[in-house]
């Protein structure tokens, strides 16, 4: 009886954790996309988000939070693949530029100029993508 | 007898003055070239993202499959 109760409690806790994590994931699903769609934040060829113009502190804080998560992810992969953080970040930018920058959203190549993606025209690949 | 000597001296003196004038002119002409060597001009191009320093392109290409997974494993971050 007590063992069954323990099992039930464990199962319940497991389910709650699962629901919590999926809800968390759902809530965070498009945090970067939401920022990009405001037009105040764009994707840079260095693998990080950047401010397109001047933006409220709240927008900057959300952007910084995402960039910190990105850097952590880049750092981990870099150590696993014997690459530098900058290389992982630049490699990720290739994928982001190809797949994540939506119509009307902003991107910045190494020339430092912010450009807006025109409709469904493809975003140019940074030179380092090969 | 004194007159020709004087004129010769005067001519010599004037020749010397001309020579020094010529060297001064040459020095003046050389001056802009010298200043050109040390001239510092402000960069015309805008500040660029510091990207091309530590990046090996073959590594970037090799990492493409890994970063695709990285993006999928971190929803909301990319």
N, CA and C atoms of all chains as a GROMACS GRO file, in nm:
protein
  624
    1UNK      N    1   0.084  -0.122   0.000
    1UNK     CA    2   0.000   0.000   0.000
    1UNK      C    3   0.087   0.125   0.000
    2UNK      N    4   0.180   0.127   0.092
    2UNK     CA    5   0.266   0.246   0.096
    2UNK      C    6   0.354   0.254  -0.028
    3UNK      N    7   0.394   0.138  -0.078
    3UNK     CA    8   0.478   0.138  -0.197
    3UNK      C    9   0.401   0.194  -0.318
    4UNK      N   10   0.269   0.147  -0.325
    4UNK     CA   11   0.186   0.194  -0.436
    4UNK      C   12   0.166   0.347  -0.428
    5UNK      N   13   0.146   0.391  -0.304
    5UNK     CA   14   0.126   0.536  -0.286
    5UNK      C   15   0.251   0.613  -0.330
    6UNK      N   16   0.363   0.556  -0.292
    6UNK     CA   17   0.490   0.621  -0.330
    6UNK      C   18   0.502   0.629  -0.482
    7UNK      N   19   0.464   0.516  -0.546
    7UNK     CA   20   0.471   0.512  -0.692
    7UNK      C   21   0.379   0.617  -0.754
    8UNK      N   22   0.258   0.627  -0.696
    8UNK     CA   23   0.161   0.724  -0.748
    8UNK      C   24   0.212   0.866  -0.734
    9UNK      N   25   0.270   0.892  -0.617
    9UNK     CA   26   0.324   1.026  -0.592
    9UNK      C   27   0.436   1.056  -0.692
   10UNK      N   28   0.522   0.955  -0.712
   10UNK     CA   29   0.634   0.974  -0.805
   10UNK      C   30   0.582   0.998  -0.947
   11UNK      N   31   0.482   0.920  -0.987
   11UNK     CA   32   0.425   0.936  -1.120
   11UNK      C   33   0.362   1.074  -1.135
   12UNK      N   34   0.292   1.114  -1.028
   12UNK     CA   35   0.228   1.246  -1.031
   12UNK      C   36   0.331   1.356  -1.044
   13UNK      N   37   0.436   1.344  -0.969
   13UNK     CA   38   0.542   1.445  -0.974
   13UNK      C   39   0.605   1.448  -1.114
   14UNK      N   40   0.626   1.329  -1.170
   14UNK     CA   41   0.684   1.318  -1.304
   14UNK      C   42   0.597   1.387  -1.407
   15UNK      N   43   0.465   1.361  -1.398
   15UNK     CA   44   0.371   1.423  -1.492
   15UNK      C   45   0.373   1.575  -1.478
   16UNK      N   46   0.373   1.621  -1.353
   16UNK     CA   47   0.372   1.765  -1.328
   16UNK      C   48   0.498   1.830  -1.386
   17UNK      N   49   0.610   1.761  -1.366
   17UNK     CA   50   0.737   1.814  -1.417
   17UNK      C   51   0.734   1.822  -1.570
   18UNK      N   52   0.678   1.716  -1.630
   18UNK     CA   53   0.668   1.710  -1.775
   18UNK      C   54   0.580   1.824  -1.827
   19UNK      N   55   0.463   1.839  -1.762
   19UNK     CA   56   0.370   1.944  -1.804
   19UNK      C   57   0.436   2.081  -1.787
   20UNK      N   58   0.505   2.094  -1.674
   20UNK     CA   59   0.571   2.223  -1.646
   20UNK      C   60   0.676   2.255  -1.750
   21UNK      N   61   0.757   2.157  -1.785
   21UNK     CA   62   0.865   2.183  -1.878
   21UNK      C   63   0.811   2.212  -2.018
   22UNK      N   64   0.703   2.138  -2.056
   22UNK     CA   65   0.648   2.162  -2.190
   22UNK      C   66   0.581   2.300  -2.195
   23UNK      N   67   0.514   2.336  -2.082
   23UNK     CA   68   0.452   2.469  -2.078
   23UNK      C   69   0.562   2.576  -2.086
   24UNK      N   70   0.669   2.549  -2.017
   24UNK     CA   71   0.782   2.643  -2.019
   24UNK      C   72   0.836   2.655  -2.162
   25UNK      N   73   0.854   2.538  -2.223
   25UNK     CA   74   0.905   2.538  -2.360
   25UNK      C   75   0.808   2.610  -2.453
   26UNK      N   76   0.676   2.588  -2.432
   26UNK     CA   77   0.578   2.651  -2.518
   26UNK      C   78   0.582   2.803  -2.502
   27UNK      N   79   0.592   2.844  -2.375
   27UNK     CA   80   0.596   2.988  -2.349
   27UNK      C   81   0.718   3.054  -2.409
   28UNK      N   82   0.828   2.980  -2.412
   28UNK     CA   83   0.953   3.036  -2.461
   28UNK      C   84   0.974   3.008  -2.610
   29UNK      N   85   0.876   2.940  -2.672
   29UNK     CA   86   0.900   2.886  -2.804
   29UNK      C   87   0.951   2.988  -2.905
   30UNK      N   88   0.890   3.107  -2.900
   30UNK     CA   89   0.933   3.200  -3.004
   30UNK      C   90   0.980   3.333  -2.946
   31UNK      N   91   1.052   3.326  -2.834
   31UNK     CA   92   1.098   3.449  -2.770
   31UNK      C   93   1.187   3.530  -2.865
   32UNK      N   94   1.277   3.460  -2.934
   32UNK     CA   95   1.366   3.529  -3.028
   32UNK      C   96   1.287   3.580  -3.148
   33UNK      N   97   1.193   3.496  -3.195
   33UNK     CA   98   1.110   3.534  -3.309
   33UNK      C   99   1.023   3.655  -3.278
   34UNK      N  100   0.970   3.657  -3.155
   34UNK     CA  101   0.888   3.771  -3.114
   34UNK      C  102   0.969   3.900  -3.116
   35UNK      N  103   1.091   3.890  -3.065
   35UNK     CA  104   1.178   4.009  -3.065
   35UNK      C  105   1.210   4.053  -3.208
   36UNK      N  106   1.241   3.957  -3.294
   36UNK     CA  107   1.271   3.990  -3.434
   36UNK      C  108   1.152   4.059  -3.500
   37UNK      N  109   1.030   4.010  -3.467
   37UNK     CA  110   0.912   4.063  -3.534
   37UNK      C  111   0.878   4.205  -3.488
   38UNK      N  112   0.935   4.250  -3.377
   38UNK     CA  113   0.911   4.389  -3.335
   38UNK      C  114   0.985   4.487  -3.426
   39UNK      N  115   1.088   4.438  -3.497
   39UNK     CA  116   1.167   4.525  -3.583
   39UNK      C  117   1.271   4.604  -3.506
   40UNK      N  118   1.271   4.591  -3.374
   40UNK     CA  119   1.369   4.663  -3.292
   40UNK      C  120   1.496   4.582  -3.271
   41UNK      N  121   1.484   4.454  -3.299
   41UNK     CA  122   1.595   4.362  -3.280
   41UNK      C  123   1.613   4.281  -3.408
   42UNK      N  124   1.739   4.259  -3.446
   42UNK     CA  125   1.766   4.181  -3.567
   42UNK      C  126   1.877   4.081  -3.544
   43UNK      N  127   1.897   3.997  -3.645
   43UNK     CA  128   2.000   3.893  -3.637
   43UNK      C  129   2.132   3.942  -3.697
   44UNK      N  130   2.240   3.914  -3.628
   44UNK     CA  131   2.373   3.955  -3.676
   44UNK      C  132   2.452   3.834  -3.726
   45UNK      N  133   2.545   3.861  -3.817
   45UNK     CA  134   2.628   3.754  -3.874
   45UNK      C  135   2.721   3.692  -3.771
   46UNK      N  136   2.732   3.753  -3.653
   46UNK     CA  137   2.818   3.696  -3.549
   46UNK      C  138   2.742   3.596  -3.462
   47UNK      N  139   2.613   3.570  -3.494
   47UNK     CA  140   2.537   3.469  -3.421
   47UNK      C  141   2.459   3.521  -3.302
   48UNK      N  142   2.452   3.653  -3.289
   48UNK     CA  143   2.380   3.711  -3.177
   48UNK      C  144   2.274   3.809  -3.228
   49UNK      N  145   2.177   3.840  -3.140
   49UNK     CA  146   2.079   3.942  -3.170
   49UNK      C  147   2.142   4.079  -3.145
   50UNK      N  148   2.098   4.179  -3.222
   50UNK     CA  149   2.146   4.315  -3.200
   50UNK      C  150   2.032   4.414  -3.210
   51UNK      N  151   2.051   4.531  -3.152
   51UNK     CA  152   1.949   4.636  -3.159
   51UNK      C  153   1.958   4.707  -3.293
   52UNK      N  154   1.845   4.717  -3.362
   52UNK     CA  155   1.844   4.782  -3.493
   52UNK      C  156   1.855   4.934  -3.477
   53UNK      N  157   1.785   4.986  -3.380
   53UNK     CA  158   1.794   5.130  -3.352
   53UNK      C  159   1.802   5.149  -3.202
   54UNK      N  160   1.735   5.254  -3.154
   54UNK     CA  161   1.725   5.267  -3.009
   54UNK      C  162   1.599   5.194  -2.967
   55UNK      N  163   1.607   5.126  -2.855
   55UNK     CA  164   1.494   5.046  -2.810
   55UNK      C  165   1.473   5.065  -2.660
   56UNK      N  166   1.350   5.044  -2.612
   56UNK     CA  167   1.326   5.057  -2.468
   56UNK      C  168   1.411   4.956  -2.390
   57UNK      N  169   1.435   4.989  -2.265
   57UNK     CA  170   1.520   4.904  -2.180
   57UNK      C  171   1.464   4.762  -2.170
   58UNK      N  172   1.332   4.749  -2.172
   58UNK     CA  173   1.271   4.616  -2.159
   58UNK      C  174   1.308   4.528  -2.278
   59UNK      N  175   1.308   4.588  -2.396
   59UNK     CA  176   1.344   4.513  -2.517
   59UNK      C  177   1.491   4.472  -2.509
   60UNK      N  178   1.574   4.566  -2.467
   60UNK     CA  179   1.717   4.536  -2.453
   60UNK      C  180   1.741   4.423  -2.353
   61UNK      N  181   1.667   4.425  -2.245
   61UNK     CA  182   1.685   4.322  -2.142
   61UNK      C  183   1.646   4.184  -2.196
   62UNK      N  184   1.536   4.179  -2.272
   62UNK     CA  185   1.495   4.050  -2.330
   62UNK      C  186   1.598   4.002  -2.430
   63UNK      N  187   1.651   4.095  -2.509
   63UNK     CA  188   1.754   4.060  -2.608
   63UNK      C  189   1.880   4.007  -2.538
   64UNK      N  190   1.922   4.078  -2.434
   64UNK     CA  191   2.042   4.036  -2.360
   64UNK      C  192   2.024   3.897  -2.301
   65UNK      N  193   1.903   3.870  -2.250
   65UNK     CA  194   1.877   3.739  -2.188
   65UNK      C  195   1.892   3.628  -2.291
   66UNK      N  196   1.841   3.652  -2.412
   66UNK     CA  197   1.853   3.551  -2.517
   66UNK      C  198   1.998   3.536  -2.560
   67UNK      N  199   2.068   3.648  -2.573
   67UNK     CA  200   2.209   3.640  -2.614
   67UNK      C  201   2.295   3.564  -2.512
   68UNK      N  202   2.261   3.579  -2.385
   68UNK     CA  203   2.334   3.504  -2.282
   68UNK      C  204   2.309   3.354  -2.298
   69UNK      N  205   2.184   3.318  -2.325
   69UNK     CA  206   2.152   3.176  -2.349
   69UNK      C  207   2.224   3.125  -2.473
   70UNK      N  208   2.230   3.208  -2.576
   70UNK     CA  209   2.299   3.168  -2.698
   70UNK      C  210   2.447   3.143  -2.670
   71UNK      N  211   2.506   3.237  -2.598
   71UNK     CA  212   2.649   3.222  -2.570
   71UNK      C  213   2.678   3.095  -2.491
   72UNK      N  214   2.590   3.064  -2.397
   72UNK     CA  215   2.606   2.940  -2.319
   72UNK      C  216   2.600   2.818  -2.410
   73UNK      N  217   2.503   2.819  -2.502
   73UNK     CA  218   2.488   2.706  -2.595
   73UNK      C  219   2.609   2.697  -2.688
   74UNK      N  220   2.656   2.811  -2.737
   74UNK     CA  221   2.773   2.813  -2.826
   74UNK      C  222   2.897   2.760  -2.753
   75UNK      N  223   2.911   2.803  -2.627
   75UNK     CA  224   3.028   2.765  -2.550
   75UNK      C  225   3.032   2.613  -2.530
   76UNK      N  226   2.916   2.557  -2.500
   76UNK     CA  227   2.909   2.412  -2.477
   76UNK      C  228   2.945   2.334  -2.603
   77UNK      N  229   2.886   2.375  -2.716
   77UNK     CA  230   2.913   2.304  -2.841
   77UNK      C  231   3.059   2.322  -2.884
   78UNK      N  232   3.112   2.441  -2.861
   78UNK     CA  233   3.251   2.468  -2.899
   78UNK      C  234   3.347   2.374  -2.827
   79UNK      N  235   3.320   2.351  -2.698
   79UNK     CA  236   3.408   2.263  -2.621
   79UNK      C  237   3.394   2.118  -2.668
   80UNK      N  238   3.274   2.082  -2.716
   80UNK     CA  239   3.254   1.943  -2.763
   80UNK      C  240   3.316   1.919  -2.900
   81UNK      N  241   3.328   2.026  -2.980
   81UNK     CA  242   3.369   2.008  -3.120
   81UNK      C  243   3.508   2.066  -3.150
   82UNK      N  244   3.579   2.102  -3.045
   82UNK     CA  245   3.713   2.157  -3.066
   82UNK      C  246   3.713   2.276  -3.160
   83UNK      N  247   3.619   2.365  -3.137
   83UNK     CA  248   3.608   2.488  -3.216
   83UNK      C  249   3.602   2.606  -3.120
   84UNK      N  250   3.619   2.727  -3.172
   84UNK     CA  251   3.606   2.844  -3.085
   84UNK      C  252   3.457   2.881  -3.073
   85UNK      N  253   3.427   2.956  -2.968
   85UNK     CA  254   3.289   3.003  -2.948
   85UNK      C  255   3.244   3.087  -3.068
   86UNK      N  256   3.338   3.167  -3.119
   86UNK     CA  257   3.306   3.255  -3.232
   86UNK      C  258   3.273   3.174  -3.357
   87UNK      N  259   3.343   3.063  -3.374
   87UNK     CA  260   3.317   2.978  -3.491
   87UNK      C  261   3.179   2.913  -3.481
   88UNK      N  262   3.146   2.862  -3.363
   88UNK     CA  263   3.013   2.802  -3.345
   88UNK      C  264   2.906   2.908  -3.365
   89UNK      N  265   2.929   3.026  -3.310
   89UNK     CA  266   2.832   3.135  -3.322
   89UNK      C  267   2.813   3.174  -3.469
   90UNK      N  268   2.925   3.186  -3.541
   90UNK     CA  269   2.918   3.224  -3.683
   90UNK      C  270   2.850   3.114  -3.765
   91UNK      N  271   2.876   2.988  -3.730
   91UNK     CA  272   2.813   2.877  -3.801
   91UNK      C  273   2.662   2.878  -3.776
   92UNK      N  274   2.622   2.911  -3.653
   92UNK     CA  275   2.480   2.918  -3.621
   92UNK      C  276   2.413   3.031  -3.698
   93UNK      N  277   2.487   3.141  -3.713
   93UNK     CA  278   2.432   3.255  -3.788
   93UNK      C  279   2.395   3.213  -3.931
   94UNK      N  280   2.473   3.122  -3.989
   94UNK     CA  281   2.442   3.075  -4.125
   94UNK      C  282   2.303   3.013  -4.128
   95UNK      N  283   2.271   2.929  -4.027
   95UNK     CA  284   2.140   2.865  -4.020
   95UNK      C  285   2.030   2.966  -3.989
   96UNK      N  286   2.060   3.058  -3.897
   96UNK     CA  287   1.960   3.159  -3.859
   96UNK      C  288   1.925   3.245  -3.980
   97UNK      N  289   2.029   3.288  -4.054
   97UNK     CA  290   2.005   3.374  -4.171
   97UNK      C  291   1.923   3.300  -4.276
   98UNK      N  292   1.950   3.168  -4.289
   98UNK     CA  293   1.881   3.092  -4.393
   98UNK      C  294   1.739   3.056  -4.353
   99UNK      N  295   1.714   3.033  -4.222
   99UNK     CA  296   1.586   2.974  -4.182
   99UNK      C  297   1.504   3.054  -4.082
  100UNK      N  298   1.562   3.150  -4.013
  100UNK     CA  299   1.489   3.212  -3.902
  100UNK      C  300   1.449   3.358  -3.925
  101UNK      N  301   1.518   3.426  -4.013
  101UNK     CA  302   1.484   3.566  -4.037
  101UNK      C  303   1.362   3.572  -4.129
  102UNK      N  304   1.251   3.618  -4.072
  102UNK     CA  305   1.126   3.620  -4.148
  102UNK      C  306   1.113   3.743  -4.236
  103UNK      N  307   1.012   3.744  -4.323
  103UNK     CA  308   0.988   3.861  -4.408
  103UNK      C  309   0.971   3.988  -4.325
  104UNK      N  310   1.037   4.094  -4.364
  104UNK     CA  311   1.027   4.221  -4.293
  104UNK      C  312   1.117   4.231  -4.171
  105UNK      N  313   1.184   4.122  -4.137
  105UNK     CA  314   1.273   4.125  -4.020
  105UNK      C  315   1.414   4.169  -4.061
  106UNK      N  316   1.492   4.208  -3.961
  106UNK     CA  317   1.622   4.271  -3.988
  106UNK      C  318   1.740   4.176  -3.968
  107UNK      N  319   1.843   4.198  -4.048
  107UNK     CA  320   1.967   4.121  -4.035
  107UNK      C  321   2.085   4.214  -4.064
  108UNK      N  322   2.201   4.175  -4.015
  108UNK     CA  323   2.321   4.258  -4.030
  108UNK      C  324   2.440   4.172  -4.067
  109UNK      N  325   2.494   4.196  -4.184
  109UNK     CA  326   2.614   4.126  -4.233
  109UNK      C  327   2.738   4.194  -4.175
  110UNK      N  328   2.858   4.136  -4.198
  110UNK     CA  329   2.978   4.197  -4.138
  110UNK      C  330   3.006   4.341  -4.182
  111UNK      N  331   2.935   4.391  -4.284
  111UNK     CA  332   2.955   4.532  -4.321
  111UNK      C  333   2.892   4.627  -4.219
  112UNK      N  334   2.816   4.572  -4.124
  112UNK     CA  335   2.762   4.654  -4.017
  112UNK      C  336   2.632   4.726  -4.048
  113UNK      N  337   2.577   4.703  -4.167
  113UNK     CA  338   2.455   4.774  -4.207
  113UNK      C  339   2.333   4.685  -4.180
  114UNK      N  340   2.233   4.743  -4.113
  114UNK     CA  341   2.109   4.670  -4.093
  114UNK      C  342   2.028   4.671  -4.221
  115UNK      N  343   1.982   4.554  -4.262
  115UNK     CA  344   1.896   4.545  -4.380
  115UNK      C  345   1.769   4.469  -4.343
  116UNK      N  346   1.661   4.503  -4.414
  116UNK     CA  347   1.534   4.438  -4.388
  116UNK      C  348   1.507   4.335  -4.497
  117UNK      N  349   1.467   4.215  -4.456
  117UNK     CA  350   1.436   4.113  -4.555
  117UNK      C  351   1.312   4.156  -4.632
  118UNK      N  352   1.326   4.159  -4.763
  118UNK     CA  353   1.218   4.204  -4.849
  118UNK      C  354   1.128   4.086  -4.886
  119UNK      N  355   1.010   4.078  -4.825
  119UNK     CA  356   0.915   3.971  -4.854
  119UNK      C  357   0.978   3.834  -4.836
  120UNK      N  358   0.960   3.750  -4.935
  120UNK     CA  359   1.015   3.615  -4.925
  120UNK      C  360   1.149   3.600  -4.995
  121UNK      N  361   1.209   3.712  -5.032
  121UNK     CA  362   1.342   3.703  -5.092
  121UNK      C  363   1.439   3.642  -4.992
  122UNK      N  364   1.528   3.553  -5.039
  122UNK     CA  365   1.622   3.492  -4.945
  122UNK      C  366   1.717   3.595  -4.883
  123UNK      N  367   1.752   3.569  -4.759
  123UNK     CA  368   1.850   3.654  -4.690
  123UNK      C  369   1.989   3.614  -4.739
  124UNK      N  370   2.074   3.709  -4.776
  124UNK     CA  371   2.209   3.671  -4.822
  124UNK      C  372   2.286   3.597  -4.712
  125UNK      N  373   2.365   3.500  -4.755
  125UNK     CA  374   2.447   3.426  -4.658
  125UNK      C  375   2.573   3.505  -4.627
  126UNK      N  376   2.611   3.510  -4.501
  126UNK     CA  377   2.741   3.573  -4.470
  126UNK      C  378   2.854   3.497  -4.541
  127UNK      N  379   2.961   3.567  -4.578
  127UNK     CA  380   3.071   3.506  -4.654
  127UNK      C  381   3.131   3.384  -4.585
  128UNK      N  382   3.134   3.388  -4.451
  128UNK     CA  383   3.200   3.278  -4.379
  128UNK      C  384   3.124   3.146  -4.387
  129UNK      N  385   3.000   3.150  -4.439
  129UNK     CA  386   2.920   3.028  -4.446
  129UNK      C  387   2.967   2.935  -4.559
  130UNK      N  388   3.048   2.989  -4.649
  130UNK     CA  389   3.105   2.907  -4.754
  130UNK      C  390   3.009   2.882  -4.870
  131UNK      N  391   9.066   9.938  -6.248
  131UNK     CA  392   9.111   9.805  -6.204
  131UNK      C  393   9.025   9.752  -6.090
  132UNK      N  394   8.974   9.844  -6.008
  132UNK     CA  395   8.894   9.801  -5.892
  132UNK      C  396   8.753   9.759  -5.934
  133UNK      N  397   8.700   9.827  -6.038
  133UNK     CA  398   8.560   9.802  -6.075
  133UNK      C  399   8.531   9.656  -6.112
  134UNK      N  400   8.613   9.599  -6.207
  134UNK     CA  401   8.581   9.459  -6.245
  134UNK      C  402   8.588   9.363  -6.127
  135UNK      N  403   8.688   9.390  -6.037
  135UNK     CA  404   8.700   9.302  -5.920
  135UNK      C  405   8.574   9.305  -5.834
  136UNK      N  406   8.526   9.429  -5.815
  136UNK     CA  407   8.406   9.445  -5.732
  136UNK      C  408   8.286   9.371  -5.792
  137UNK      N  409   8.274   9.394  -5.926
  137UNK     CA  410   8.158   9.330  -5.990
  137UNK      C  411   8.168   9.177  -5.982
  138UNK      N  412   8.296   9.129  -5.994
  138UNK     CA  413   8.311   8.983  -5.986
  138UNK      C  414   8.272   8.932  -5.846
  139UNK      N  415   8.316   9.010  -5.746
  139UNK     CA  416   8.280   8.971  -5.609
  139UNK      C  417   8.129   8.974  -5.589
  140UNK      N  418   8.069   9.086  -5.645
  140UNK     CA  419   7.925   9.099  -5.629
  140UNK      C  420   7.853   8.983  -5.700
  141UNK      N  421   7.914   8.950  -5.822
  141UNK     CA  422   7.851   8.841  -5.897
  141UNK      C  423   7.861   8.710  -5.818
  142UNK      N  424   7.980   8.687  -5.761
  142UNK     CA  425   7.999   8.567  -5.680
  142UNK      C  426   7.902   8.562  -5.563
  143UNK      N  427   7.888   8.679  -5.498
  143UNK     CA  428   7.798   8.686  -5.384
  143UNK      C  429   7.655   8.655  -5.426
  144UNK      N  430   7.616   8.715  -5.539
  144UNK     CA  431   7.478   8.693  -5.583
  144UNK      C  432   7.457   8.548  -5.626
  145UNK      N  433   7.565   8.492  -5.686
  145UNK     CA  434   7.554   8.350  -5.724
  145UNK      C  435   7.534   8.261  -5.600
  146UNK      N  436   7.611   8.295  -5.494
  146UNK     CA  437   7.599   8.221  -5.369
  146UNK      C  438   7.461   8.233  -5.310
  147UNK      N  439   7.407   8.356  -5.317
  147UNK     CA  440   7.272   8.377  -5.264
  147UNK      C  441   7.169   8.294  -5.342
  148UNK      N  442   7.190   8.293  -5.476
  148UNK     CA  443   7.097   8.216  -5.559
  148UNK      C  444   7.102   8.068  -5.526
  149UNK      N  445   7.228   8.021  -5.501
  149UNK     CA  446   7.244   7.879  -5.468
  149UNK      C  447   7.171   7.845  -5.338
  150UNK      N  448   7.188   7.935  -5.239
  150UNK     CA  449   7.122   7.908  -5.111
  150UNK      C  450   6.970   7.917  -5.126
  151UNK      N  451   6.927   8.011  -5.211
  151UNK     CA  452   6.783   8.025  -5.236
  151UNK      C  453   6.728   7.897  -5.300
  152UNK      N  454   6.809   7.845  -5.396
  152UNK     CA  455   6.766   7.725  -5.466
  152UNK      C  456   6.754   7.606  -5.370
  153UNK      N  457   6.852   7.592  -5.280
  153UNK     CA  458   6.846   7.481  -5.185
  153UNK      C  459   6.729   7.497  -5.089
  154UNK      N  460   6.700   7.623  -5.054
  154UNK     CA  461   6.586   7.648  -4.967
  154UNK      C  462   6.456   7.609  -5.038
  155UNK      N  463   6.450   7.646  -5.168
  155UNK     CA  464   6.331   7.610  -5.247
  155UNK      C  465   6.316   7.459  -5.256
  156UNK      N  466   6.429   7.390  -5.276
  156UNK     CA  467   6.426   7.244  -5.287
  156UNK      C  468   6.376   7.183  -5.156
  157UNK      N  469   6.423   7.240  -5.045
  157UNK     CA  470   6.381   7.190  -4.915
  157UNK      C  471   6.231   7.213  -4.897
  158UNK      N  472   6.184   7.332  -4.940
  158UNK     CA  473   6.042   7.364  -4.928
  158UNK      C  474   5.958   7.268  -5.012
  159UNK      N  475   6.013   7.234  -5.131
  159UNK     CA  476   5.941   7.143  -5.219
  159UNK      C  477   5.935   7.002  -5.159
  160UNK      N  478   6.041   6.965  -5.086
  160UNK     CA  479   6.046   6.832  -5.027
  160UNK      C  480   5.956   6.821  -4.904
  161UNK      N  481   5.924   6.936  -4.845
  161UNK     CA  482   5.848   6.936  -4.720
  161UNK      C  483   5.709   6.870  -4.730
  162UNK      N  484   5.630   6.904  -4.832
  162UNK     CA  485   5.498   6.839  -4.839
  162UNK      C  486   5.509   6.687  -4.848
  163UNK      N  487   5.612   6.639  -4.918
  163UNK     CA  488   5.631   6.495  -4.930
  163UNK      C  489   5.656   6.434  -4.793
  164UNK      N  490   5.735   6.507  -4.710
  164UNK     CA  491   5.765   6.459  -4.576
  164UNK      C  492   5.639   6.456  -4.490
  165UNK      N  493   5.562   6.566  -4.497
  165UNK     CA  494   5.441   6.569  -4.415
  165UNK      C  495   5.344   6.462  -4.461
  166UNK      N  496   5.346   6.430  -4.591
  166UNK     CA  497   5.259   6.324  -4.643
  166UNK      C  498   5.287   6.190  -4.578
  167UNK      N  499   5.412   6.168  -4.540
  167UNK     CA  500   5.449   6.040  -4.479
  167UNK      C  501   5.386   6.019  -4.343
  168UNK      N  502   5.373   6.128  -4.268
  168UNK     CA  503   5.325   6.113  -4.132
  168UNK      C  504   5.178   6.153  -4.116
  169UNK      N  505   5.114   6.184  -4.230
  169UNK     CA  506   4.975   6.228  -4.223
  169UNK      C  507   4.885   6.114  -4.174
  170UNK      N  508   4.796   6.146  -4.085
  170UNK     CA  509   4.701   6.046  -4.034
  170UNK      C  510   4.561   6.088  -4.074
  171UNK      N  511   4.490   6.000  -4.143
  171UNK     CA  512   4.353   6.032  -4.184
  171UNK      C  513   4.255   5.944  -4.108
  172UNK      N  514   4.138   5.998  -4.077
  172UNK     CA  515   4.035   5.922  -4.008
  172UNK      C  516   3.980   5.815  -4.100
  173UNK      N  517   3.949   5.695  -4.049
  173UNK     CA  518   3.894   5.590  -4.135
  173UNK      C  519   3.759   5.632  -4.193
  174UNK      N  520   3.741   5.604  -4.322
  174UNK     CA  521   3.616   5.644  -4.387
  174UNK      C  522   3.507   5.538  -4.370
  175UNK      N  523   3.549   5.412  -4.354
  175UNK     CA  524   3.450   5.305  -4.345
  175UNK      C  525   3.390   5.300  -4.205
  176UNK      N  526   3.263   5.256  -4.196
  176UNK     CA  527   3.201   5.246  -4.064
  176UNK      C  528   3.261   5.131  -3.984
  177UNK      N  529   3.237   5.135  -3.855
  177UNK     CA  530   3.288   5.030  -3.768
  177UNK      C  531   3.222   4.897  -3.806
  178UNK      N  532   3.302   4.796  -3.824
  178UNK     CA  533   3.249   4.666  -3.866
  178UNK      C  534   3.236   4.571  -3.748
  179UNK      N  535   3.147   4.475  -3.764
  179UNK     CA  536   3.136   4.370  -3.662
  179UNK      C  537   3.267   4.293  -3.665
  180UNK      N  538   3.320   4.268  -3.549
  180UNK     CA  539   3.447   4.197  -3.540
  180UNK      C  540   3.424   4.049  -3.564
  181UNK      N  541   3.430   4.009  -3.690
  181UNK     CA  542   3.390   3.873  -3.726
  181UNK      C  543   3.504   3.791  -3.785
  182UNK      N  544   3.589   3.851  -3.862
  182UNK     CA  545   3.679   3.774  -3.946
  182UNK      C  546   3.812   3.739  -3.880
  183UNK      N  547   3.818   3.749  -3.749
  183UNK     CA  548   3.947   3.730  -3.686
  183UNK      C  549   3.972   3.585  -3.646
  184UNK      N  550   3.879   3.526  -3.572
  184UNK     CA  551   3.906   3.391  -3.519
  184UNK      C  552   3.830   3.281  -3.592
  185UNK      N  553   3.783   3.310  -3.712
  185UNK     CA  554   3.695   3.214  -3.777
  185UNK      C  555   3.762   3.140  -3.891
  186UNK      N  556   3.762   3.008  -3.882
  186UNK     CA  557   3.811   2.924  -3.990
  186UNK      C  558   3.690   2.874  -4.067
  187UNK      N  559   3.685   2.907  -4.194
  187UNK     CA  560   3.564   2.877  -4.272
  187UNK      C  561   3.534   2.727  -4.276
  188UNK      N  562   3.640   2.645  -4.285
  188UNK     CA  563   3.615   2.500  -4.293
  188UNK      C  564   3.551   2.449  -4.165
  189UNK      N  565   3.583   2.514  -4.052
  189UNK     CA  566   3.522   2.474  -3.925
  189UNK      C  567   3.374   2.513  -3.925
  190UNK      N  568   3.347   2.634  -3.975
  190UNK     CA  569   3.209   2.681  -3.983
  190UNK      C  570   3.125   2.586  -4.068
  191UNK      N  571   3.180   2.542  -4.179
  191UNK     CA  572   3.109   2.450  -4.269
  191UNK      C  573   3.090   2.314  -4.201
  192UNK      N  574   3.194   2.268  -4.135
  192UNK     CA  575   3.187   2.138  -4.065
  192UNK      C  576   3.082   2.138  -3.954
  193UNK      N  577   3.057   2.254  -3.894
  193UNK     CA  578   2.967   2.262  -3.778
  193UNK      C  579   2.819   2.274  -3.816
  194UNK      N  580   2.789   2.285  -3.946
  194UNK     CA  581   2.651   2.316  -3.984
  194UNK      C  582   2.548   2.217  -3.928
  195UNK      N  583   2.579   2.087  -3.934
  195UNK     CA  584   2.483   1.988  -3.884
  195UNK      C  585   2.466   2.001  -3.732
  196UNK      N  586   2.577   2.026  -3.663
  196UNK     CA  587   2.572   2.043  -3.517
  196UNK      C  588   2.487   2.164  -3.477
  197UNK      N  589   2.505   2.273  -3.546
  197UNK     CA  590   2.431   2.395  -3.505
  197UNK      C  591   2.283   2.384  -3.542
  198UNK      N  592   2.253   2.304  -3.645
  198UNK     CA  593   2.112   2.280  -3.678
  198UNK      C  594   2.044   2.212  -3.558
  199UNK      N  595   2.113   2.112  -3.501
  199UNK     CA  596   2.060   2.044  -3.382
  199UNK      C  597   2.054   2.138  -3.263
  200UNK      N  598   2.157   2.220  -3.251
  200UNK     CA  599   2.162   2.317  -3.139
  200UNK      C  600   2.038   2.407  -3.142
  201UNK      N  601   2.001   2.451  -3.260
  201UNK     CA  602   1.885   2.540  -3.274
  201UNK      C  603   1.757   2.466  -3.235
  202UNK      N  604   1.746   2.340  -3.278
  202UNK     CA  605   1.625   2.262  -3.248
  202UNK      C  606   1.616   2.230  -3.098
  203UNK      N  607   1.730   2.211  -3.034
  203UNK     CA  608   1.730   2.173  -2.893
  203UNK      C  609   1.708   2.292  -2.800
  204UNK      N  610   1.714   2.412  -2.854
  204UNK     CA  611   1.698   2.532  -2.770
  204UNK      C  612   1.586   2.622  -2.824
  205UNK      N  613   1.460   2.576  -2.810
  205UNK     CA  614   1.349   2.655  -2.863
  205UNK      C  615   1.340   2.791  -2.794
  206UNK      N  616   1.313   2.891  -2.871
  206UNK     CA  617   1.298   3.025  -2.816
  206UNK      C  618   1.427   3.104  -2.813
  207UNK      N  619   1.538   3.034  -2.824
  207UNK     CA  620   1.667   3.104  -2.814
  207UNK      C  621   1.714   3.151  -2.953
  208UNK      N  622   1.667   3.079  -3.056
  208UNK     CA  623   1.713   3.114  -3.191
  208UNK      C  624   1.597   3.153  -3.284
   0.00000   0.00000   0.00000
